[in-house]
Amino acid sequence: LLFMITYFFLAEIFANDFYISFGNKTDTEQKICLKAKYDVKIYHGKGEAYFIFGFFTGPIAVIYSLLNNENISERTKVLSNNKDLFTNQVYISCYTKTAERKLLISTLLGWLASSLFISVIVFIYKYLM
């Protein structure tokens, strides 16, 4: 059941990725959105923390990441070369959606890893001991 839930969330996230990025946007808006995605990828961080959060708390972490509203991180504000875009609504929208998606994926992968870990431990205990 966990694998089905994780697969559903990941499939839904990746299926909507193209439309969120490029659907009904001009070339300038697409370039701004790509800059926002790049800033999330390079500067946003928090992925490891959400992976660990998902590993230890599972569905609670997934619900938290779904309800959490990500903003431009302090690290991005300091290190990014796109400071002039921080007030642009297209940049903020793409940054927020991409950051939330990134953290949700990290949380789901943490939850999946904990389930696999528990499954391996149960298998070892049941069949090898």
Secondary structure, DSSP 8 states (H G I E B T S, - for coil): -HHHHHHHHHHHHHHHHHHHHHTT--HHHHHHHHHHHHHIIIII--HHHHHHHHHHHTHHHHHHHHH------HHHHHH-S-GGGTT-HHHHHHHHHHHHHHHHHHHHHHHHHHHHHHHHHHHHHHH--
